Amino acid sequence: MVRIKAGFAEAEVEILSGRAAEAGRNLNALQARTMHDGFAVFELEARLLLGRAELRAGRPAAARAQLGRLEFDARGKGFLLIARQASASLPGVH
């Protein structure tokens, strides 16, 4: 679990450093791992960061799709904070 959280922190640094593509690759690997290990909340967090990486990479349509699906899925699983974070991150919402 510590490695997952460290991976998220590393991905956030990559996103903010303009290396969104690298962050996306790392987040995809983390998402697969969290899905395999059954950590639903971490899988949703990985998807939130992936959506933010898409935004930072200048792909608002991909970000909108990713974050919209995430909001729906998180709300359906009862993870309302992540659903709100996804909604707030959607392009054009601010």
TIFI-531310 format. One line per 2 residues: for each residue z negated, y negated, x negated of C-alpha. Coordinates in steps of 0.001 Angstrom, whole numbers. Last residue first. Example, Ala and Ser with C-alpha at 12.3 -4.5 7.8 and 13.67 -1.06 7.14 Angstrom:
<marvos>
-7140,1060,-13670 | -7800,4500,-12300
</marvos>
This chain:
<marvos>
13195,-25851,14510 | 14902,-23142,16585
18399,-23589,15170 | 18147,-20705,12745
15458,-18198,13730 | 12344,-18422,11550
10060,-19439,14430 | 11226,-16431,16441
10570,-14063,13545 | 7102,-15539,13005
6372,-15224,16722 | 7409,-11555,16732
5371,-10982,13560 | 2315,-12428,15293
3022,-10424,18454 | 3002,-7000,16846
2693,-5124,20149 | 5422,-2563,19490
7807,-4165,21999 | 7099,-7631,20596
7889,-6407,17082 | 11150,-4795,18219
12384,-7865,20126 | 11410,-10307,17384
12959,-8043,14756 | 16231,-7774,16641
16394,-11570,16861 | 15413,-11947,13207
18169,-9677,11942 | 20874,-11071,14239
19916,-14690,13526 | 19750,-13986,9790
23212,-12414,9840 | 24568,-15452,11707
22705,-17855,9389 | 24178,-16425,6169
23451,-19127,3588 | 21544,-16926,1129
18289,-18633,2153 | 18883,-17636,5752
19661,-14040,4794 | 16514,-13964,2647
14499,-15159,5658 | 15879,-12315,7716
15055,-9845,4963 | 11543,-11275,4764
11028,-10601,8456 | 12511,-7114,8064
10063,-6317,5281 | 7207,-7544,7484
8390,-5229,10277 | 8397,-2241,7913
4972,-3298,6707 | 3631,-3316,10269
5155,74,11022 | 3756,1879,7986
5064,5387,8678 | 5667,6453,5066
9411,6882,5607 | 9668,3559,7445
7669,1850,4696 | 9920,3331,2017
13119,2350,3794 | 11818,-1182,4267
10826,-1404,616 | 14307,-335,-498
15918,-2862,1838 | 13479,-5470,538
14539,-4868,-3063 | 18210,-5226,-2213
17553,-8319,-126 | 15457,-9919,-2870
18348,-9450,-5292 | 20697,-11103,-2806
18205,-13916,-2154 | 17935,-14903,-5823
17538,-18622,-5168 | 14058,-18861,-6659
12445,-19082,-3205 | 14001,-15764,-2222
13044,-14143,-5531 | 9455,-15366,-5203
9300,-13988,-1663 | 10697,-10668,-2887
8018,-10412,-5573 | 5298,-11066,-3003
6757,-8407,-709 | 6926,-5922,-3575
3293,-6655,-4421 | 2398,-5922,-783
4284,-2621,-985 | 2712,-1733,-4317
-753,-2371,-2886 | 0,0,0
</marvos>
